[in-house]
Amino acid sequence: MNEQTAKLVEQLAQKLGTTTEYLWSVLLKQAPISALTDLIYFVLISIGGYFLLKVHKNFSKEDEHGDSKYYDNDALAPIMITVAVLWAILFIVAFFSIGNVVNGFLNPEYWALDETLSSLKPD
């Protein structure tokens, strides 16, 4: 930890009423836990996308030419579109947390520093 990082961690430790060494060790232990949590979210959302695709294929029918697909039930299309849009939003959020996964496992010091800096930013 360089001098500037030590000052930032010391500021945060003072705000939290704890020691710098304790806070830094807690942050380093938290890095792989946070990374694993984000990885689990990404895997679960990906699995959800796979099942959403299977449901779409199960309920969709091809026209007589085999060119396009449609749903027999008119109420099913808006539901599937809504679920697909929600899934896409969740997937985008999970995709952008991949950096947190990499940093948490491979470079926990950077993850801890990033968390420290983000907690000291003015609101």
N, C-alpha and C positions, 0 to 999 in steps of 0.2 A: 504494500500500500504506500503510495507516494505521499508527500507532505500535504498537497492540496486535498487529496482524498481523505487523509487523516483529519484535516480541519472540518470537512463536510460531515464526516461520521461523528466527530466530536460535537458539532452543532446539533445534529439529530439526536445524539445520545443525551445531550443536555435538555433538549425539548421533551424527551421521553423519561428523563429522570433515571438514567442507567449509565453504566460505564461504556466507554468506546470499545474495549476489547470484547465485552459481552455482546454488545449490539452487532459487531462485525462477525463474531462467531455464529450468532443466530441467523444473520443474513446469509452466510455461507452454507449453513445447514438447510436453509429454506430454498435455496436455488434449485437443487434437484427435485425437491418436492413440487415446486411450482412448475417445473418443466414436465414432470410426469403427469401432473394434473392437466396441463394443456395438451399433452400428447394423447391422453385418454379421451379428452373432448374431441380432438381431431379424428381419432379412430372411430368413436361412437357416431359422429356426424357422417363420416364416410360410409359406415355400415348402414346408417339410416338412408343415405342416398342410394345405396345398392338396393335396399328393400323398396324404396320409393319407385325405382326403375322397374323392379319386378312387378309391383302393383300396377303400374302404368301399363306394362305389357300384358298383364292378366286381364285388365278391364278394357283395353282398346281393341277395336275391331278394324280390319282392313276393308276398303271398299272392293267392289267386284273386279277392279283393274289392278288392285294391289298397290295403288299409288299413294293413298293417304290413309290415315287412321282416324277413327272417331270413337266416341263412347256411346253405348246404347242408351244409357241413362243420362238425360240432359242435366240433372243436378250434380252428376259426378265430375263434370269438366271444371266448374268453378272451384270445387273442393280440391281437386288435384292441382289446379293452378295455384291456389292459395298455399297449399302445402309445399309445392315446389319452390315458390318464391321465398317462403320462410326458410326452407332448407338451404337455398342459395345464399341467403343473408348469413345464416349460421356458418355455412361453409367458408364464406369470405372472411368472417371474423376469425374462425379457427385457422384458416390459411395464413393470415397475417400474424398469428401467434407462434408460427414455426420458429421464428428467430428467438423467441423466448425459450423454446425447447432446446435449441442448439446451444444457446448461451448458458442455460441452466445446467446442462450436462457437461459441456466441454470447457466452459469458461465461467465458473461460478463467481469469480472475483468481479468480472465485468458485470454480471447480472446484479450482484450486490451493490456495485457502484451506481449502476443505472437506477436501481430502486432508491438508493440514497439521494441521488440527484433529483429524481422525480418527486420525492417526498418533500424536498426543500424548495421546490419551485413555488413562487408566490401564486396565490389563487386568483 
